[in-house]
Amino acid sequence: MPIIVKLKEILDQRNMSQRELARLTGLRPNTISHLCSSQVDRVHLSTFETICKTLDIELHELLVLEGE
């Protein structure tokens, strides 16, 4: 069952750019861009932790199973 990363939608809702998130998290802009694409195949859990802490969201808000 595919997992969907909803980072692009969350950033759009907050009017936040990928560049701004990269600056706030200290993650590489390429990493943020990759997570906003539909081609995500692997990610370090620490990356999700950093993003969730920065955006003050829970992991289940960032990741959803396709079909839910």
N, C-alpha and C positions, 0 to 999 in steps of 0.2 A: 504494500500500500504506500504510494508516494506521499512524501511530506512536503508541504509548501511553506516557504519562508515568506512571510507577509511584510517584510521590511519596507519594500517600496510603498505599499499602501499606508503603512504607519507614518512614514516620512511625509507622504503627500498630505495626510490628515493634519499633520503638525506644521505644514509649510516649512519643512526643514530640508535642506539640500544634503546630498550624499557627502559633499565636501565638508559641510558643517559637522555632520556626524563623525566623519573621520577625524576632524580636528578635536572634537570633544572626547572621543574614545581613545585616540592615539593609534587607531588601526590604520593600515594603509588604505588610501582611496580605492585602489584596485580591489581590495578585499570587500569593501562596502559595495562597490559596483557589482562585483560577482554575486553577492548576496541579494542584490536587487534584481538580478536576472532570473530567468527561468531555468538556468543551466547549473544550479547548485547541486553538487554531487557529494561533497564532503566539507566539513567545517570542524574546527576545533571547538570543543564545548566551552572553553574559556572565552572564545570570541562571542558566543551567544551570551555568556554571563556578562561580559563587558557591555554589550549592546543593551541588554535588559536593564542593567544597573543605570546606565547613562540615560536611557529613555524612561526609566521608572515604570517598567512593565514586567509582567510575568512571562515566563517562557511559553506558556500555552497561548498567549496573545501573539507571539512572534511566529510560532510554528503550528500548523494545523495539518491534519491528515486529509488528503484529497477526498472529497465526497462529504465532508462534514460542513 
